Amino acid sequence: MTSEPGDRKVSSEEFRLLLQLETSLLMWLRTSLALMGFGFVIARFGLFLREIAQAQQLAVQPRPWLVAVNSGLGTGLIGLGIVVMLLAVVNHRRAVERLRRGEFALPSSWSLSVILSLILAAVGMGMALYLALV
């Protein structure tokens, strides 16, 4: 009788690594949900400000380019959150498969964390420049 790969006993070290991989996946999912929520807030913040101004009957000059920037940046962050979530799931599946095969390899120096950090740094610098100019 042949045993299936899922039937074998795992060591306590492998079990801990599997739990750490699950924890890592959950952290990435939380990060991607935060990106999507932040994108939604940015996309709708201009609308909120216009509604508040209208409720207080203040004269507000419409700026269509500002609405486009808010919507574009917000939608971009929502899309980035979706991409991060999908990449996290793919990376998790690959890591679990490597662990099951007994291959313990270090991740690339260009990991998802590094790439996402660089993208968010660029977005932050763009927002800082925008606030300085407006």
N, C-alpha and C positions, 0 to 999 in steps of 0.2 A: 504494500500500500504506500503510495507516494504522498508526501505531505505538501499541502499548499503553503505558499509563502506567508499567508496570514495565519496559519495554524501554529507556527513555531513560537516558542517562548521568547520573549524579549527580556534582555537584561534590565536591571534597574537603571543603569546609565542610559540605555536607549529609551526607556520609558520617560525618564526626566527630559531627555532631548526632545522627544515627541511633544511633551507638555510645554516645553519652552517654545517650540515651533508654533504650537497652537496659540500661545500667549502673544507671540510676535505677530501672528496673523491678526489677532484681535486688536492689537495696537495699531496696525496698519489700517484696519477697517475704521477704527475710531478717527484716525488722522484723515482718511478720505472723506468720512462724513463731516468732519469739521471743515474741510476745504469746501465741500458742497454747500454747507450752511453759510460759511463766510461769503461765498460767491453769491448766494441768494440775497444775503443782507446788502452786499454792495450793489447788486442789480436793482434792488427795490428801495434803497435809501433815498435816492433822488426823488422818487415818487412820494415817499413819506414826507420829505421836506416840503414838496409842492403842496401836498394836502394840508399840512400844518399851516403854511402861509395862507392858503386859500380860506381855511377855517377862521383865521384871525384877520381876514380881509386885508392882507398886506399886498402891495404891488410888487410882483415878482416878474422879472424879465425872463422869458423862456430862452433857454440855451440848448438847442437841439444837439450840438456836438457833445455837451456834457452828458446828456441822456444816452447818447451812443457810446461814450466812453464807459459810463457806469454799466450799461447793459453788456457791452463787449467784455469788460473785465470780469464782471460777475459770471457771465456765461462761460468764459474761459476757465475760471476757477472751478465751476461746477464740472466742466469737462475734464479738468485736471484731476479732480477728486474721483471721477469715474475711471480714468486711466490708472490712477494709483491703486484703486481697489482691484481692478482686473490684474494688474501686474503683481500685486501682493498675493493674490490667489494662485497665479501661475508660479511665482517663486516658492510659495509654500508647498505646492504639489511637487515641484522638482526637488526641494529639500527633503521632503518625506520619502520620496522614491530613492534618493541617494542614501538616506539613513537606512532604509530597508535593505538596500544592496550592500551596506557596510562601507560605503565610500564617504569618508569624512574629509571634505575639501573646504578650504577657506573661500569665502565669496570674493568676487571681483572687487577691486578698489573702486570701481564705478558702480557702486550698489544703488539700489533704489533710493536709499536715504540720501546719498550724496547728490544724486541728480535732482531729487525733489528739493533739497536744500538750496541748490544753485538756482533753480527756477523761482522758488519763493524769494530768494534774495534779490533776483532781478525784478520781480513784481514789486517788492518792497522799495527798491531804489526808484522804480518808476513812479510809485505812489508818492514818495517823498519829493521827487522832482516836480510832480504835478502840483502837490500842495504848496511847494515853494514858489511856483510860477503863478498860481491862481490867487 
